[in-house]
Amino acid sequence: MTIKRLQPHGRLSGAVIHGGTVYLAGQVADDPSLDTEGQTADVLRQMDALLAEAGTDKSRLLFCQVFLAEIADIAAMNRAWDAWYDRANPPGRATVEAKLVDPRWRVEITGIAALP
């Protein structure tokens, strides 16, 4: 089976495709000055773009992991998530509090999706 890497740069690729599955690297906001809800919306926009580049979309997400700098921000993150996810095809999801690499980041999300 072949491995295809999307948006490779530095130490990682934005996504990796292997065996009919797309693995998204952890995505963080392009604008770290946004609040948690804004950063989450930005991350989800990036995920949509990566999924489209891979040839799939959020309806085929299998699992996402959300890392929050402060678990108290879960309601703000969920507001953006609830406006975004495919209600007919919700992925599995785990949300944890974690110290992120840049203290300005409030949220990081990774995911796994199936190809059509």
C-alpha positions as CSV (number, residue, x, y, z in Angstrom):
1,M,0.0,0.0,0.0
2,T,1.2,3.5,-0.8
3,I,1.5,6.3,1.7
4,K,0.6,9.8,0.6
5,R,1.6,12.9,2.7
6,L,-0.3,16.1,2.3
7,Q,1.3,19.5,3.2
8,P,4.6,18.1,4.5
9,H,6.7,20.7,6.2
10,G,9.4,20.4,8.8
11,R,8.8,17.7,11.3
12,L,5.3,16.7,10.1
13,S,2.7,16.4,7.4
14,G,-0.7,18.1,7.7
15,A,-2.3,14.7,6.9
16,V,-1.2,11.3,5.9
17,I,-3.3,8.9,3.7
18,H,-2.8,5.1,4.0
19,G,-5.0,2.2,3.3
20,G,-8.2,4.2,2.7
21,T,-7.7,6.2,5.9
22,V,-6.7,9.9,6.4
23,Y,-4.8,10.8,9.6
24,L,-4.9,14.5,10.4
25,A,-2.0,16.0,12.3
26,G,-2.9,18.2,15.3
27,Q,-4.3,21.5,14.0
28,V,-4.0,24.8,15.8
29,A,-5.4,28.2,15.0
30,D,-3.6,30.4,12.5
31,D,-4.5,33.4,14.7
32,P,-3.7,32.7,18.4
33,S,-5.2,36.0,19.5
34,L,-8.7,34.5,19.0
35,D,-10.7,33.2,21.9
36,T,-11.3,29.5,22.3
37,E,-14.4,29.5,20.2
38,G,-12.7,31.4,17.4
39,Q,-9.6,29.2,17.5
40,T,-11.8,26.1,17.4
41,A,-13.7,27.5,14.3
42,D,-10.3,28.2,12.7
43,V,-9.0,24.7,13.4
44,L,-12.2,23.1,12.0
45,R,-11.9,25.2,8.9
46,Q,-8.4,23.9,8.4
47,M,-9.6,20.4,9.0
48,D,-12.3,20.8,6.3
49,A,-9.5,22.0,3.9
50,L,-7.2,19.1,4.6
51,L,-10.1,16.6,4.3
52,A,-11.1,18.1,1.0
53,E,-7.5,17.9,-0.2
54,A,-7.4,14.2,0.8
55,G,-10.7,13.6,-1.2
56,T,-13.1,13.2,1.8
57,D,-15.0,15.4,4.2
58,K,-16.2,15.7,7.8
59,S,-19.1,13.3,7.2
60,R,-16.5,10.5,7.0
61,L,-14.6,11.4,10.2
62,L,-14.1,8.4,12.4
63,F,-12.6,9.9,15.5
64,C,-11.3,13.3,16.7
65,Q,-9.2,14.2,19.7
66,V,-9.5,17.7,21.2
67,F,-6.8,19.1,23.4
68,L,-7.8,22.1,25.5
69,A,-5.3,24.3,27.3
70,E,-8.0,24.8,29.9
71,I,-10.8,22.2,30.3
72,A,-13.0,25.1,31.6
73,D,-13.1,26.3,27.9
74,I,-15.1,23.2,26.8
75,A,-18.4,25.1,26.4
76,A,-16.7,27.6,24.1
77,M,-15.1,24.8,22.1
78,N,-18.4,22.9,21.9
79,R,-20.2,26.0,20.5
80,A,-17.9,26.0,17.5
81,W,-17.9,22.2,17.3
82,D,-21.7,22.1,17.4
83,A,-22.0,24.6,14.5
84,W,-19.6,22.5,12.4
85,Y,-19.9,18.7,12.8
86,D,-22.1,16.6,10.6
87,R,-25.1,15.7,12.8
88,A,-26.0,12.7,10.7
89,N,-22.5,11.3,11.0
90,P,-20.9,12.4,14.3
91,P,-17.4,11.0,14.9
92,G,-16.1,9.5,18.0
93,R,-14.4,12.1,20.1
94,A,-12.3,12.5,23.2
95,T,-11.5,15.8,24.9
96,V,-8.7,16.3,27.3
97,E,-6.9,19.2,29.1
98,A,-3.3,19.4,27.9
99,K,-0.4,21.9,28.0
100,L,0.0,23.0,24.4
101,V,3.3,23.9,22.8
102,D,2.4,27.6,22.4
103,P,0.7,29.1,25.5
104,R,-1.4,31.4,23.2
105,W,-3.1,28.3,21.7
106,R,-6.3,27.4,23.4
107,V,-7.2,24.3,21.4
108,E,-5.6,21.6,19.1
109,I,-7.6,19.0,17.3
110,T,-6.5,15.9,15.4
111,G,-8.7,13.4,13.5
112,I,-9.0,10.2,11.5
113,A,-11.3,9.9,8.5
114,A,-12.2,7.3,5.9
115,L,-11.9,7.9,2.2
116,P,-14.9,7.3,0.1
